[in-house]
Amino acid sequence: MKYLWDAWKDIRERIQEAQEVFLFFDYDGTLTPIVSRPELALCPPEIKDLLGRLGHTPRVWVAIISGRTLEDLYARIGVPGITYVGNHGLEIRNPAGIHKKYLSVGRQKELARIAKSLKTTLGNLPGILFEDKESILAVHYRLVPKACHANVFQEMDEVAKKWGSQWRVTRGKRVFEIQPRVDFHKGKTVRNLLKTAPAPGLLPFYFGDDQTDESAFHFLKGKGITVFVGSSRTPSGAEYFLDSPAGVAEFLKQFIAAWPPENPGASESGLAGRNS
């Protein structure tokens, strides 16, 4: 991966030549630093202000794509004029309304059984945290002593063996998620959202920090600009990297400064200048 600021001159030229831009951001670890507990990850006021400005910028589309629930994500940011995507793509909120994919009663019962089993086997571990996200169960072990991590990994393996045909176990930064085995991920979400802004000359960006963002990096390879947020030593399919969420905040400032107020080549379609 290349350091984004080392290539900023070329990237800025691509921004200024674009007719429209679609900016995609993960939330935790991208717009806000990773913290010990999910509820402590507050969106900095500066980020809210910058996103608000972009939400009213002609020919700029913005979407936040997170593993958090839609309600939680929107409550943390609350900026109008942009798209919010929760549970990796199962829930979307935009000006057209709120769209959710719900589990069947049978699948809800399965997830409840999995949650009950895990709480029985892991519930006594110090620092373990279970997060019910309606269609997904997250098991956070950031605060669990390292000596107990093997217990967590073993139980996740057991879930994968027993429920693998209906549920998949994915791993993020000190968190496992039990997700329904259906066709959804951030890459597919990006693909679908780009269909809502089909202007020629559209330049997409994607910023993310963990394994769940790799499908979006893969989808946008050769189509846009992908940025991993974290150490350049971390394996990733992104083209560029920034060290931390502070770098993402600086990108937002520099993007606003670089984006031309008027673009003679911009699309005249009714979709131009609106965030879905």
Buried (B, 14 or more C-beta within 10 A) or exposed (E): BEEBBEBBEEBBEBBEEBBBBBBBBBBBBBBBBBEEEBEEBEBBEEBBEBBBBBBEBBBBBBBBBBBBBBBBBBEBBEBEBBBBBBBBBBBBBBEEEEEBEEBEEEBEEBBEEBBEBBBEBBEEBEEBBEBEBBBBBBBBBBEBEEEBEEBBEEBBEBBBEEBEEBBBBBBBBBBBBBBBEBEBBBBBBBBEBBEBBEBEBBBBBBBBBBBBBBBBBBBBEEBBBBBBBBEBEBEBBBBBBBBBBEBBBBBBEBBEEBBEEEBEEBBEEEBBBBBB
